[in-house]
Amino acid sequence: MKSTHKIKQLEHCKIFFKIEVPKDEMAVLYEEAYSQIRKDATLPGFRKGNAPFDLIKKNYAGYAKKKVLELALADSYRDALKASGLFPVNSPLIENVNFNQRGDLTFDATVEVRPQVQLKTYKGFKLNKKTAAVNEEDVNKALENLRQMAAQYKPVQARPVKEGDYLQCDIEWVVDGVSIDKRKNTFLPVEKNTLTADLFNGILGIVINEKKSISVNLDKDFPKKEYVGKTAIVEVLARQIKEKEIPVLSDDLAKDLGVKEGIDALRKNIKTHLEAEKQETVRLDMQDQLISQLLKAHSFELPASLIEGELNSLVEDAKHKLMHQGYSQKEDLSKALMPHAEKQVKAFFILEEIAEKEKLQAREEELESFIDQLAKRQGSKDTAALRKQLEHDNRINSLFWQLTEAKVMKFLMDNAKIEEE
């Protein structure tokens, strides 16, 4: 399509186009539109496709104008983008459309485009590699955690509640004479790191069937934020006390945990698992060091829409994970997560540029191998069905990037200067 455009760089990767399509080009589009309409039009007294052009123009003028406008806007905008060599990251904002059947078409288009990344330093970064060694103390701590997880709670009758018990009770929270939460037969772990100090101290010593009123100051961790800073009267009726019984370290415990060979084999398995965990932690730490140095070495503007999209994703994930802590306001999370969103978007463009320069993009055969492994992990041999499902879920591009990113990070790690502690 014949069209002309002027371009202006705005802030934050925004580009402004002023586009004009001349009247002779618009006339051609009109003729093409009416010809297409005539093929399918049915007017009284004429067979389909045989109505005179003057009647077609008279009866379908509004429809033709709409189709011509849609086509001219789309094609001229696309041509302007192609001529500029820019790549949009969102849909354009079309404004100030000036169009009539006998004249030119002019309009403005504003769109965000990919930033132009000029690669700086990305090889030879100095990285500090922490030790991944696992000692006996680490293994013993893990064993103790397993003992705690394998503990059983058995009812007791003839004593008051003590630290470490589970209290089955009815509980009601009252603020300013109004009940704000009420539960029956709920279980409370009587532990300092779980309950507030007021509630923990108030519950200690309670006996079965005793009802007790406890004054509790509602601090910043209270889930219902509108009551923070107030004092609640917590009514507790003890129903049952359960005592924690922790199993001893033995071959029987190992077998209960699925290790038939006994406690020595369990210790060995734990050490192997901890070593793998520490190695992964070390790898992620060095990866964070790499990303931090990459971000510091490169400076360019970022598209606001991509930052907003990444931020929304991070906020939703955080809200889901932290819901039990009472985070309900998006603004609170957005402020904290905005720097992370900006880093994520910036790192993506840098890594993508490195992948392009070093020819590290994932290949189709690598994707097929990955999907095959994924199918096997899911207990399936039908790789084709999994591929079809991934395509349906629009996940193929993200998997390509996941594989590409892994190759880029390996390349950067291989070309870094690593100092071990």
C-alpha positions as MATLAB code, in Angstrom:
seq = 'MKSTHKIKQLEHCKIFFKIEVPKDEMAVLYEEAYSQIRKDATLPGFRKGNAPFDLIKKNYAGYAKKKVLELALADSYRDALKASGLFPVNSPLIENVNFNQRGDLTFDATVEVRPQVQLKTYKGFKLNKKTAAVNEEDVNKALENLRQMAAQYKPVQARPVKEGDYLQCDIEWVVDGVSIDKRKNTFLPVEKNTLTADLFNGILGIVINEKKSISVNLDKDFPKKEYVGKTAIVEVLARQIKEKEIPVLSDDLAKDLGVKEGIDALRKNIKTHLEAEKQETVRLDMQDQLISQLLKAHSFELPASLIEGELNSLVEDAKHKLMHQGYSQKEDLSKALMPHAEKQVKAFFILEEIAEKEKLQAREEELESFIDQLAKRQGSKDTAALRKQLEHDNRINSLFWQLTEAKVMKFLMDNAKIEEE';
ca = [
       0.000    0.000    0.000;
       1.220    3.481   -0.871;
       1.407    5.603    2.265;
       3.693    8.079    3.957;
       4.554    8.498    7.595;
       6.452   10.647   10.036;
       7.952    9.142   13.153;
       8.793   10.581   16.558;
      10.561    8.896   19.472;
       8.772    9.315   22.803;
       9.885    8.202   26.260;
       9.788    4.642   27.606;
      10.146    2.973   24.199;
       7.049    4.691   22.803;
       6.962    5.602   19.117;
       4.566    8.107   17.564;
       3.568    7.730   13.897;
       1.663   10.281   11.821;
       0.468    8.298    8.807;
      -1.163    9.426    5.576;
      -2.753    7.314    2.833;
      -3.299    9.347   -0.390;
      -6.743    9.659   -1.951;
      -5.845    7.700   -5.110;
      -4.834    4.736   -2.935;
      -8.069    5.037   -0.963;
     -10.006    5.072   -4.250;
      -8.371    1.793   -5.261;
      -9.299    0.270   -1.907;
     -12.898    1.388   -2.384;
     -13.103   -0.227   -5.814;
     -11.655   -3.458   -4.458;
     -14.095   -3.382   -1.535;
     -17.132   -2.834   -3.760;
     -15.991   -5.598   -6.127;
     -15.718   -8.014   -3.220;
     -19.082   -6.936   -1.819;
     -20.732   -7.349   -5.248;
     -19.677  -11.016   -5.422;
     -21.739  -11.885   -2.362;
     -24.460   -9.219   -2.468;
     -28.089  -10.137   -3.158;
     -30.386   -7.273   -4.182;
     -34.036   -7.593   -5.240;
     -34.337   -8.303   -8.971;
     -30.701   -9.380   -9.454;
     -28.919  -12.702   -9.182;
     -26.130  -12.981   -6.640;
     -23.020  -11.216   -7.948;
     -24.826   -9.409  -10.800;
     -26.173   -6.248   -9.178;
     -25.012   -2.968  -10.843;
     -22.127   -1.155   -9.196;
     -24.153    2.016   -8.639;
     -26.716    0.056   -6.596;
     -23.945   -1.724   -4.675;
     -22.374    1.622   -3.811;
     -25.733    3.066   -2.814;
     -26.749    0.151   -0.582;
     -23.381   -0.762    0.905;
     -21.649    2.610    1.275;
     -21.458    2.439    5.072;
     -20.233   -1.147    5.104;
     -17.644   -0.418    2.401;
     -16.336    2.603    4.296;
     -15.913    0.518    7.438;
     -14.023   -2.244    5.601;
     -11.825    0.216    3.686;
     -10.980    2.074    6.879;
     -10.070   -1.130    8.733;
      -7.880   -2.311    5.863;
      -6.179    1.042    5.291;
      -5.425    1.564    8.984;
      -4.000   -1.930    9.418;
      -1.957   -2.018    6.204;
      -0.516    1.499    6.419;
       0.396    1.032   10.090;
       2.065   -2.290    9.290;
       3.998   -0.698    6.411;
       5.160    2.146    8.656;
       6.408   -0.359   11.240;
       8.203   -2.397    8.595;
       9.875    0.674    7.112;
      11.039    1.799   10.560;
      12.552   -1.593   11.416;
      10.875   -1.511   14.823;
       9.115   -4.345   16.655;
       5.990   -3.542   18.703;
       5.353   -5.098   22.111;
       1.709   -4.043   22.396;
      -1.224   -2.978   20.240;
      -1.148    0.583   18.871;
      -3.289    3.428   20.150;
      -5.003    4.831   17.034;
      -6.166    8.444   17.342;
      -7.171   11.489   15.294;
      -8.525    9.487   12.344;
      -9.498   11.847    9.516;
     -11.178   10.033    6.643;
     -13.790   10.660    3.962;
     -14.631    8.813    0.776;
     -13.105   11.328   -1.650;
     -10.031   12.365    0.317;
      -6.909   11.184    2.066;
      -6.754    9.137    5.232;
      -4.642   10.549    8.050;
      -4.261    9.217   11.560;
      -1.884    8.986   14.518;
      -0.583    5.737   16.003;
       1.328    5.393   19.274;
       2.922    2.087   20.162;
       5.565    0.671   22.471;
       8.455   -1.105   20.779;
      11.271   -3.383   21.801;
      14.237   -1.498   23.242;
      17.387   -1.374   21.171;
      19.976   -3.134   23.315;
      23.619   -2.334   22.654;
      25.532   -5.200   24.230;
      28.355   -4.180   26.530;
      30.396   -6.477   28.753;
      28.943   -9.937   29.295;
      32.010  -12.188   29.441;
      34.576  -12.545   32.193;
      32.401  -11.553   35.143;
      33.908  -12.441   38.524;
      31.694  -14.819   40.493;
      32.016  -16.016   44.067;
      31.238  -19.729   44.405;
      30.184  -20.704   47.901;
      30.915  -24.121   49.330;
      28.347  -26.862   48.823;
      29.786  -29.163   51.481;
      27.385  -30.994   53.807;
      28.565  -31.871   57.329;
      27.222  -34.129   60.060;
      25.458  -31.238   61.755;
      23.452  -30.608   58.567;
      22.462  -34.274   58.405;
      21.514  -34.340   62.089;
      19.306  -31.261   61.688;
      17.536  -32.881   58.751;
      17.034  -36.084   60.747;
      15.586  -34.082   63.627;
      13.156  -32.381   61.237;
      12.063  -35.804   59.987;
      11.540  -36.957   63.576;
       9.382  -33.910   64.248;
       7.375  -34.510   61.076;
       6.862  -38.167   62.045;
       5.633  -37.224   65.513;
       2.199  -38.374   66.613;
      -0.224  -36.537   68.877;
      -1.986  -38.626   71.498;
      -4.784  -37.436   73.815;
      -3.934  -36.779   77.464;
      -6.413  -36.272   80.289;
      -4.849  -35.633   83.670;
      -2.700  -32.543   83.151;
      -2.834  -28.923   81.946;
      -1.646  -27.717   78.543;
       2.114  -27.270   78.165;
       4.366  -26.011   75.396;
       4.512  -28.390   72.434;
       0.946  -29.698   72.867;
      -1.938  -29.398   70.430;
      -5.087  -27.901   71.929;
      -8.436  -28.786   70.399;
     -10.798  -25.984   71.355;
     -13.634  -23.621   70.557;
     -12.251  -20.117   70.064;
     -13.868  -16.729   69.522;
     -12.201  -13.347   68.920;
     -14.117  -10.315   70.231;
     -13.116   -6.694   69.553;
     -15.060   -3.779   71.044;
     -17.821   -6.188   72.017;
     -18.214   -7.547   68.471;
     -17.280  -11.099   67.435;
     -14.851  -10.943   64.490;
     -13.971  -14.645   64.247;
     -15.469  -17.792   65.734;
     -14.439  -21.425   65.265;
     -15.387  -24.736   66.846;
     -13.128  -27.757   67.384;
     -10.118  -26.030   65.899;
      -6.558  -27.150   66.646;
      -3.964  -24.754   68.046;
      -0.264  -25.695   68.180;
       0.917  -24.440   71.563;
       4.230  -23.057   70.326;
       5.873  -19.648   70.788;
       6.755  -19.256   67.118;
       3.164  -19.967   66.032;
       0.944  -18.096   68.491;
       1.203  -14.495   69.644;
       2.887  -14.076   73.024;
      -0.405  -13.058   74.691;
      -2.324  -16.055   73.359;
       0.529  -18.491   74.021;
       0.926  -17.404   77.646;
      -2.833  -17.345   78.178;
      -3.331  -20.907   76.926;
      -0.520  -22.421   79.003;
      -1.979  -24.263   81.992;
      -5.537  -24.548   80.692;
      -7.270  -27.896   81.396;
      -9.943  -29.843   79.547;
     -13.433  -28.251   79.735;
     -12.000  -25.027   81.154;
     -13.178  -21.779   79.574;
     -10.776  -18.859   79.664;
     -10.827  -15.229   78.505;
      -7.456  -14.017   77.213;
      -6.574  -10.406   76.379;
      -4.580  -10.307   73.122;
      -2.967   -7.272   71.502;
      -3.506   -7.481   67.716;
      -0.147   -6.688   66.120;
       0.823   -6.053   62.485;
       0.767   -9.783   61.654;
      -2.938  -10.138   62.441;
      -4.693  -11.179   59.180;
      -7.593   -8.729   59.479;
      -5.701   -5.472   59.086;
      -8.584   -3.234   60.139;
      -8.174   -4.509   63.718;
      -4.402   -4.093   64.008;
      -3.460   -2.098   67.113;
      -6.630   -3.011   68.984;
      -7.085   -5.426   71.875;
      -9.183   -8.557   71.448;
     -10.771  -10.704   74.128;
     -10.200  -14.294   73.026;
     -12.641  -16.789   74.528;
     -11.136  -20.297   74.598;
     -12.977  -23.482   75.615;
     -10.575  -26.441   75.888;
     -12.001  -29.636   74.363;
      -8.990  -31.940   74.200;
      -5.234  -31.861   74.811;
      -2.886  -33.847   72.596;
       0.714  -34.562   73.516;
       3.482  -34.759   70.954;
       5.351  -38.088   70.831;
       8.553  -37.962   68.792;
       9.932  -41.290   67.499;
      13.519  -42.260   68.329;
      16.148  -42.558   65.620;
      16.077  -46.199   64.632;
      15.833  -48.629   61.756;
      12.078  -48.731   62.389;
      11.816  -44.974   61.818;
      13.820  -45.306   58.597;
      11.493  -48.054   57.389;
       8.448  -45.950   58.285;
       9.954  -43.230   56.084;
      10.340  -45.654   53.180;
      14.022  -46.597   53.579;
      13.985  -50.354   54.141;
      17.769  -50.617   54.544;
      17.660  -48.802   57.886;
      18.921  -45.670   59.609;
      22.412  -45.650   58.039;
      20.919  -45.731   54.555;
      18.526  -42.943   55.562;
      21.460  -40.793   56.702;
      23.219  -41.443   53.388;
      20.087  -40.524   51.414;
      19.685  -37.329   53.415;
      23.306  -36.326   52.795;
      22.940  -36.923   49.047;
      19.737  -34.881   48.979;
      21.275  -32.023   50.980;
      24.322  -31.939   48.701;
      22.071  -31.649   45.652;
      20.095  -28.869   47.346;
      23.240  -26.936   48.269;
      24.683  -27.314   44.777;
      21.468  -25.901   43.329;
      21.558  -23.041   45.851;
      25.153  -22.282   44.853;
      24.218  -22.362   41.160;
      21.292  -19.990   41.672;
      23.457  -17.651   43.747;
      26.076  -17.436   40.979;
      23.296  -16.924   38.449;
      21.996  -14.009   40.532;
      25.515  -12.552   40.608;
      25.693  -12.814   36.816;
      22.326  -11.148   36.288;
      23.197   -8.330   38.706;
      26.418   -7.587   36.826;
      24.656   -7.764   33.458;
      22.027   -5.286   34.633;
      24.695   -2.952   35.968;
      26.647   -3.080   32.688;
      23.664   -2.172   30.488;
      21.435    0.880   30.479;
      18.330    1.322   28.310;
      14.668    2.253   28.657;
      12.024   -0.419   29.091;
       8.468   -0.664   27.695;
       6.074    0.308   30.474;
       3.436   -2.205   29.337;
       5.846   -5.135   29.731;
       6.863   -3.977   33.204;
       3.196   -3.688   34.146;
       2.472   -7.183   32.828;
       5.407   -8.675   34.724;
       4.430   -6.769   37.863;
       0.846   -8.026   37.697;
       2.122  -11.592   37.408;
       4.473  -11.159   40.372;
       1.742   -9.552   42.471;
      -0.696  -12.385   41.795;
       1.927  -14.985   42.715;
       2.829  -13.099   45.884;
      -0.815  -12.625   46.898;
      -1.385  -16.348   46.527;
       1.695  -17.260   48.585;
       1.279  -14.593   51.253;
      -2.500  -14.599   51.642;
      -2.237  -16.145   55.098;
      -0.196  -13.106   56.184;
      -3.042  -10.758   55.347;
      -1.710   -9.077   52.181;
      -4.789   -7.955   50.299;
      -3.871   -4.557   48.843;
      -2.226   -4.657   45.430;
      -0.548   -1.297   46.081;
       1.452   -2.668   49.003;
       2.829   -5.529   46.943;
       3.308   -3.487   43.773;
       5.595   -1.003   45.478;
       7.776   -3.780   46.865;
       7.828   -5.846   43.669;
       8.267   -3.071   41.084;
      12.117   -3.180   41.169;
      12.012   -6.950   40.667;
       9.619   -6.604   37.716;
      11.924   -4.051   36.081;
      14.936   -6.324   36.584;
      13.102   -9.297   35.086;
      12.125   -7.391   31.946;
      15.561   -5.831   31.514;
      17.345   -9.163   32.021;
      15.102  -10.786   29.408;
      16.116   -8.329   26.695;
      19.825   -8.592   27.545;
      19.801  -12.394   27.576;
      17.799  -12.483   24.355;
      20.336  -10.205   22.670;
      23.209  -12.419   23.847;
      21.377  -15.485   22.530;
      21.061  -13.772   19.149;
      24.697  -12.690   18.985;
      26.142  -16.014   20.175;
      23.606  -18.119   18.224;
      22.323  -19.843   21.356;
      18.619  -20.015   20.500;
      17.004  -23.342   21.328;
      16.499  -25.625   18.333;
      13.404  -27.618   17.465;
      15.136  -30.927   18.217;
      16.063  -29.640   21.687;
      12.443  -28.765   22.335;
      11.330  -32.214   21.163;
      13.844  -33.854   23.499;
      12.633  -31.703   26.399;
       8.980  -32.574   25.735;
       9.911  -36.254   25.491;
      11.608  -36.090   28.907;
       8.639  -34.194   30.321;
       6.259  -36.877   29.065;
       8.364  -39.605   30.678;
       8.392  -37.767   34.010;
       4.611  -37.651   33.800;
       4.525  -41.397   33.192;
       3.468  -41.105   29.560;
       5.016  -42.267   26.301;
       2.744  -40.148   24.120;
       5.024  -37.206   23.327;
       2.814  -36.103   20.440;
      -0.220  -35.754   22.718;
       1.770  -33.700   25.219;
       3.095  -31.476   22.416;
      -0.451  -30.906   21.205;
      -1.576  -29.982   24.724;
       1.329  -27.559   25.150;
       0.462  -25.922   21.831;
      -3.176  -25.653   22.908;
      -2.056  -23.961   26.149;
       0.209  -21.552   24.200;
       3.279  -22.763   26.097;
       5.596  -23.648   23.207;
       7.164  -20.189   22.944;
       7.766  -20.034   26.694;
       9.432  -23.462   26.584;
      11.647  -22.333   23.698;
      12.692  -19.344   25.799;
      13.230  -21.513   28.890;
      15.654  -23.694   26.930;
      17.325  -20.685   25.313;
      17.753  -18.947   28.660;
      19.380  -22.061   30.125;
      21.864  -22.164   27.227;
      22.693  -18.476   27.634;
      23.248  -18.831   31.385;
      25.533  -21.830   30.820;
      27.477  -19.838   28.219;
      27.878  -16.910   30.612;
      28.896  -19.226   33.455;
      31.457  -20.976   31.236;
      32.933  -17.582   30.333;
      32.967  -16.202   33.882;
      35.885  -16.078   36.308;
      34.809  -18.190   39.265;
      36.498  -17.882   42.647;
      35.703  -20.619   45.168;
      35.430  -19.899   48.869;
];
